[in-house]
Amino acid sequence: MHLAKKNDKKLAVKIQYPGVANSISSDLALVKPIAIRMFNLQGKDSDKYFKEVEDKLIEETNYLLELKQSQEVVEACSKIENISFPNYYPEFSSEKIITMDWMTGIHLSEFTAVNKDQEVGDKLGQALWDFYMYQVHVLRKVHADPHPGNFLVDDKNQLIALDFGCMKQIPDDFYIPYFELINKNILSDPNLFNQKLFELEVLRADDSASEIEYFTNMFFDLLSLFTKPFQNDSFDFSDEKFFNDIAVLGKRFSTDTNLRKMNGNRGSKHFIYMNRTFFGLYNLMFDLKAKIVVDNYLKY
């Protein structure tokens, strides 16, 4: 990002390095054989995951699309409290350049390292949560890159959101079964739970009985834990037990030799970005140690 001035106004100018877009497909082609072996991806359907990643990476190099997406996000989400966005300038942008307001603040990771005010942490966490839930549940799209570098905190303790190159559309045929798995009644009903896993392609028609049993149990354990923030009216992201349980579960699966023998080619292609989004969001919420109202986004 480069600082520029026009009529005494500070502007941020994002310039794409030459050759970035052209190198994506060839770089992925080199990585693909390694990933197939590492994750035991079997069958031709594995191509859909690599195609999804390739398409999104190439899309991120399309600055005209990013400009359009950025303006749409700003217009739709500017009503959310305690979060602000830069204005974007199409007249000073092109296929390889995006120009926006220069926003002043410190990166979220720097802020969380020094913040001692719990009320401020809660306020910023609520803004961040509402921003993502409003996108997912109202706009049916999501800013699928929630890492600290994409957020600043200004001198008024307001959150600033940046960089909307990676936006993911959420189709209904994925959104509905994905979020139905939050429902305790579905989680506790083996038949309904099994049905949703098939709809989301976690379970496959060509799975063996042992694969169905293994992945049903695996995803039940995962979802019983990861959906906890949605199970009550509020959730406290300073709960170390919640994140310790996630770490324990991650270690369990990373050392599970049975998992390496199973066909890892499963799950809708949309899983890649939705799971990435929630992993990133949860980490940011933990850094803020925020206690939030889960359905607060509905007021917008």
C-alpha positions in Angstrom: 0.0 0.0 0.0 1.4 3.4 -1.0 0.6 6.8 0.4 -0.5 9.5 -2.1 -2.0 13.0 -1.8 -4.5 14.8 -4.0 -5.7 18.3 -3.0 -4.2 17.7 0.5 -6.2 14.5 0.9 -4.3 11.4 1.9 -5.0 8.4 -0.3 -3.9 4.8 -0.1 -2.9 3.3 -3.5 -2.8 -0.5 -3.9 -0.7 -1.5 -6.8 -0.5 -5.1 -8.2 2.9 -6.5 -8.8 3.5 -7.6 -12.5 3.0 -11.2 -13.2 1.1 -12.2 -10.1 -2.0 -13.3 -11.9 -0.1 -15.3 -14.5 1.8 -17.3 -11.9 -1.2 -18.6 -9.9 -2.2 -21.5 -12.1 1.4 -22.8 -12.6 2.1 -22.5 -8.8 -1.0 -24.5 -7.9 -0.1 -27.1 -10.5 3.2 -27.6 -8.6 1.4 -27.9 -5.2 -1.4 -30.1 -6.3 0.4 -33.5 -6.3 1.8 -32.8 -2.8 -1.7 -31.8 -1.5 -3.3 -35.0 -3.0 -0.8 -37.2 -1.2 -0.9 -35.2 2.1 -4.7 -35.2 2.4 -5.3 -38.5 0.7 -7.6 -37.0 -1.9 -9.0 -39.8 -4.0 -11.0 -39.7 -7.3 -11.5 -37.0 -9.9 -13.8 -35.0 -7.7 -10.8 -33.6 -5.9 -10.3 -31.2 -8.8 -13.2 -29.1 -7.7 -11.3 -28.0 -4.6 -8.2 -26.9 -6.5 -10.4 -25.2 -9.1 -12.2 -23.3 -6.3 -8.9 -22.1 -4.8 -7.5 -21.2 -8.2 -10.6 -19.3 -9.2 -10.6 -17.3 -5.9 -6.9 -16.5 -6.1 -7.3 -15.3 -9.7 -10.3 -13.3 -8.7 -8.3 -11.6 -6.0 -6.0 -10.2 -8.8 -9.0 -8.6 -10.6 -8.9 -5.1 -9.1 -11.9 -3.9 -10.9 -13.9 -6.7 -9.3 -12.4 -5.9 -5.9 -13.3 -2.3 -6.3 -16.9 -3.2 -7.0 -17.0 -5.6 -4.1 -15.4 -3.1 -1.8 -18.0 -0.4 -2.7 -20.8 -2.9 -2.2 -19.6 -4.0 1.3 -19.1 -0.4 2.4 -22.6 0.6 1.3 -24.2 -2.4 2.9 -22.3 -2.5 6.2 -21.6 1.1 7.0 -24.7 1.1 9.3 -23.1 -1.4 11.6 -22.0 0.4 14.8 -18.3 0.9 15.8 -16.9 -0.1 12.4 -15.8 2.1 9.5 -14.5 1.7 6.0 -12.4 3.7 3.6 -14.1 5.4 0.6 -13.0 4.0 -2.7 -12.3 6.1 -5.8 -13.1 4.5 -9.2 -11.8 7.5 -11.1 -8.3 6.8 -9.7 -8.5 3.0 -10.0 -7.8 0.6 -12.8 -7.2 -3.1 -13.5 -4.0 -3.0 -11.5 -4.6 -0.1 -9.1 -7.1 0.6 -6.4 -7.3 3.9 -4.7 -9.1 4.5 -1.4 -8.9 6.7 1.7 -5.8 6.5 3.8 -7.0 5.1 7.1 -5.1 5.8 10.3 -4.9 3.3 13.1 -2.9 0.4 14.5 -3.3 -3.2 13.3 -5.7 -5.3 15.4 -2.9 -7.6 16.6 -0.9 -4.6 18.0 -4.1 -3.3 19.7 -5.0 -6.6 21.3 -1.4 -7.0 22.6 -1.7 -3.8 24.7 -5.4 -3.3 25.4 -6.5 -3.7 29.0 -10.0 -2.2 28.7 -12.5 -5.1 28.6 -15.4 -2.8 27.5 -13.4 -1.7 24.5 -12.5 -5.3 23.6 -16.2 -6.2 23.9 -17.2 -3.2 21.7 -14.7 -4.1 19.0 -15.5 -7.8 19.2 -19.3 -7.1 18.8 -18.6 -4.9 15.8 -16.4 -7.6 14.2 -19.0 -10.3 14.9 -21.9 -8.2 13.6 -19.9 -7.4 10.5 -19.4 -11.1 9.7 -22.8 -12.3 10.7 -24.5 -9.6 8.7 -22.6 -10.5 5.6 -23.2 -14.3 6.0 -26.8 -14.2 7.0 -28.2 -11.1 5.3 -25.9 -10.5 2.2 -25.2 -14.2 1.7 -21.5 -13.4 1.0 -18.5 -13.1 3.2 -15.2 -11.4 3.4 -13.3 -14.7 3.6 -9.9 -13.4 4.9 -10.4 -12.4 8.5 -6.8 -11.8 9.7 -5.4 -9.0 11.9 -3.7 -7.3 8.9 -7.1 -6.5 7.4 -8.3 -4.6 10.5 -7.2 -1.4 12.2 -8.3 0.3 15.4 -8.3 4.1 15.3 -7.8 6.6 18.1 -11.5 6.5 19.0 -11.4 2.8 19.5 -13.4 2.2 16.3 -12.7 -0.8 14.1 -11.6 -0.2 10.5 -12.1 -2.9 7.9 -9.8 -3.1 4.8 -9.2 -5.3 1.7 -12.2 -7.0 0.1 -10.4 -8.9 -2.6 -11.5 -12.3 -1.2 -15.3 -12.2 -1.2 -17.2 -15.5 -1.2 -20.8 -15.9 -2.4 -22.8 -18.4 -0.3 -25.4 -20.3 -2.4 -28.6 -21.4 -0.7 -28.0 -25.1 -1.3 -24.9 -24.8 0.9 -26.0 -22.1 3.4 -29.1 -23.9 4.5 -27.7 -27.3 5.5 -24.5 -25.7 6.8 -26.2 -23.5 9.3 -28.9 -26.1 10.1 -26.1 -28.0 11.7 -26.0 -25.3 14.4 -29.5 -26.4 15.5 -29.2 -28.6 18.7 -32.2 -30.7 17.5 -30.3 -31.7 14.3 -27.0 -32.3 16.1 -28.8 -34.6 18.6 -30.8 -36.5 15.9 -28.6 -39.1 14.2 -30.8 -39.4 11.2 -31.1 -35.7 10.6 -27.4 -35.2 11.2 -26.6 -37.9 8.8 -28.9 -36.3 6.2 -27.2 -32.9 6.4 -23.7 -34.5 6.1 -24.8 -36.1 2.8 -26.3 -32.7 1.6 -22.9 -31.0 2.4 -21.0 -33.9 0.7 -19.2 -34.7 3.9 -20.6 -38.2 3.5 -20.6 -39.7 0.0 -22.7 -42.3 -1.7 -19.6 -44.4 -2.4 -18.4 -44.4 1.2 -17.9 -47.7 3.0 -19.7 -48.4 6.2 -16.5 -47.7 8.2 -16.0 -44.4 6.4 -19.6 -43.3 7.1 -19.2 -44.2 10.8 -15.8 -42.6 11.1 -16.7 -39.3 9.4 -20.1 -39.1 11.1 -18.4 -39.3 14.5 -15.6 -37.0 13.5 -17.9 -34.2 12.3 -20.2 -34.7 15.3 -17.3 -34.0 17.6 -16.1 -31.0 15.5 -19.6 -29.4 15.2 -20.6 -30.0 18.8 -17.6 -27.9 19.7 -17.4 -25.3 16.9 -21.1 -24.4 17.0 -21.0 -23.5 20.8 -20.8 -19.7 20.1 -24.2 -20.0 18.4 -25.9 -22.1 21.1 -26.8 -19.3 23.5 -27.8 -15.6 23.4 -24.2 -14.6 24.2 -20.8 -16.0 24.1 -17.6 -15.2 25.9 -14.6 -15.6 23.6 -12.2 -15.2 26.5 -13.2 -18.8 27.5 -9.9 -20.5 27.4 -11.5 -23.9 27.8 -13.3 -23.5 24.5 -10.0 -22.8 22.7 -8.1 -25.5 24.6 -10.8 -28.0 23.6 -10.2 -26.9 19.9 -6.5 -27.4 20.3 -7.0 -30.9 21.8 -9.4 -31.9 19.1 -6.9 -30.6 16.4 -4.1 -32.6 17.9 -6.3 -35.7 18.1 -7.1 -35.6 14.4 -3.6 -34.6 13.3 -2.2 -37.7 15.0 -5.0 -40.1 13.9 -3.5 -42.7 11.6 -6.9 -43.9 10.6 -7.7 -40.5 9.1 -4.8 -40.7 6.8 -6.2 -44.0 5.4 -9.6 -42.5 4.7 -10.5 -40.7 1.5 -10.1 -37.1 2.3 -12.0 -35.9 -0.7 -15.2 -34.8 0.9 -17.2 -31.7 1.7 -18.7 -29.1 -0.6 -16.1 -26.9 -2.3 -17.7 -24.0 -0.3 -16.4 -25.5 2.9 -12.9 -24.2 2.1 -13.8 -20.6 2.5 -16.5 -20.9 5.1 -14.3 -22.9 7.4 -11.4 -20.6 6.8 -13.6 -17.6 7.6 -14.8 -19.0 10.9 -11.3 -20.2 12.0 -10.0 -16.7 11.4 -12.9 -15.0 13.0 -12.7 -17.1 16.1 -9.0 -16.4 16.5 -9.6 -12.6 16.2 -12.5 -12.8 18.8 -10.2 -14.7 21.2 -7.5 -12.1 20.8 -10.0 -9.4 21.7 -11.3 -11.6 24.6 -14.7 -10.3 23.7 -18.1 -11.2 25.1 -20.7 -10.7 22.5 -24.4 -10.9 21.8 -24.8 -13.6 19.2 -27.8 -12.3 17.3 -27.0 -8.6 17.6 -26.6 -8.3 13.8 -30.4 -8.7 13.4 -31.0 -5.1 14.5 -29.4 -3.9 11.3 
